[in-house]
Amino acid sequence: MNPKVHEFNPQVTCLSNNTTSDEAEEQQFSIIDERKQRRKISNRESARRSRMRKQKHLDELWSQVIWLRSENNQLIDKLNHASEDHERVLQENAQLKEETSELRQMIASMQLNSPYPSMIREFQDILCK
C-alpha cells in the first residue's frame, strides 16, 4: 500500500487564515465597541454635570430675583415715605407762607393805624429776619 499523501489544499489554508483574520477583526470591533461605550458613559456624565451646573445657575438667578424684588419693594416704600414727607413739607411751607402774608398785612394795617410806628417797624424787622 501506498501511504496516503496529503495534497495541498489552498482553500483549507485560506479558511484557517480567514478564521484568524475574523478573530482579529472581532477583537478590533470589541475594542471599538468598548471605546464607544466608555465615550457614551463619559458623555452622559458630562451632560449630567452640565445640567447640574445649569440648574445651580438657574437657582442662583431665582434667588437673585427674589432678593432684588425685596430690595425693590423696600426702595418703593422709602420713596413713598419720602414723597409723603415732601408733600407734608410743601403743605407746611404753603401754610407758613400764608401765615407770613397775613402777618405782614396785619403789620401794614397796624402801621397805618398805630400811634407807635417805630415799634411796629422794629417788630417787622424781627419778623423778616
CORFEN-V886104 format. One record per residue. RES is the residue in three letters. SS is DSSP state (h for helix, s for strand, l for the rest). D_FIRST is the distance of its C-alpha to the first C-alpha in Angstrom with 1 decimal. Layout:
# CORFEN-V886104
((RES:SS:D_FIRST) (RES:SS:D_FIRST))
This chain:
# CORFEN-V886104
((MET:l:0.0) (ASN:l:3.6) (PRO:l:6.2) (LYS:l:8.8) (VAL:l:11.7) (HIS:l:15.1) (GLU:l:17.4) (PHE:l:21.0) (ASN:l:23.1) (PRO:h:26.8) (GLN:h:28.0) (VAL:h:26.5) (THR:h:28.1) (CYS:h:31.3) (LEU:h:31.4) (SER:h:31.1) (ASN:h:33.9) (ASN:h:35.9) (THR:h:35.8) (THR:h:37.1) (SER:h:39.7) (ASP:h:40.7) (GLU:h:41.3) (ALA:h:43.4) (GLU:h:45.3) (GLU:h:45.9) (GLN:h:47.2) (GLN:h:49.5) (PHE:h:50.8) (SER:h:51.4) (ILE:h:53.3) (ILE:h:55.3) (ASP:h:56.0) (GLU:h:57.2) (ARG:h:59.5) (LYS:h:60.8) (GLN:h:61.5) (ARG:h:63.3) (ARG:h:65.3) (LYS:h:66.2) (ILE:h:67.4) (SER:h:69.3) (ASN:h:70.9) (ARG:h:72.0) (GLU:h:73.5) (SER:h:75.2) (ALA:h:76.6) (ARG:h:77.8) (ARG:h:79.6) (SER:h:81.1) (ARG:h:82.4) (MET:h:83.9) (ARG:h:85.6) (LYS:h:86.9) (GLN:h:88.2) (LYS:h:89.9) (HIS:h:91.5) (LEU:h:92.7) (ASP:h:94.1) (GLU:h:95.9) (LEU:h:97.4) (TRP:h:98.6) (SER:h:100.2) (GLN:h:101.9) (VAL:h:103.1) (ILE:h:104.6) (TRP:h:106.3) (LEU:h:107.6) (ARG:h:109.0) (SER:h:110.8) (GLU:h:112.1) (ASN:h:113.2) (ASN:h:115.1) (GLN:h:116.8) (LEU:h:117.9) (ILE:h:119.1) (ASP:h:121.2) (LYS:h:122.6) (LEU:h:123.4) (ASN:h:125.1) (HIS:h:127.2) (ALA:h:128.1) (SER:h:129.1) (GLU:h:131.2) (ASP:h:132.9) (HIS:h:133.5) (GLU:h:135.0) (ARG:h:137.2) (VAL:h:138.4) (LEU:h:139.1) (GLN:h:141.3) (GLU:h:143.0) (ASN:h:143.6) (ALA:h:145.1) (GLN:h:147.3) (LEU:h:148.5) (LYS:h:149.3) (GLU:h:151.3) (GLU:h:153.1) (THR:h:153.9) (SER:h:155.2) (GLU:h:157.4) (LEU:h:158.7) (ARG:h:159.6) (GLN:h:161.4) (MET:h:163.3) (ILE:h:164.2) (ALA:h:165.4) (SER:h:167.5) (MET:h:168.9) (GLN:h:169.8) (LEU:h:171.8) (ASN:h:173.7) (SER:l:173.9) (PRO:l:176.8) (TYR:l:174.4) (PRO:h:172.2) (SER:h:171.3) (MET:h:169.8) (ILE:h:167.7) (ARG:h:166.4) (GLU:h:165.3) (PHE:h:163.6) (GLN:h:161.9) (ASP:h:160.7) (ILE:h:159.2) (LEU:h:157.3) (CYS:h:156.0) (LYS:l:154.5))
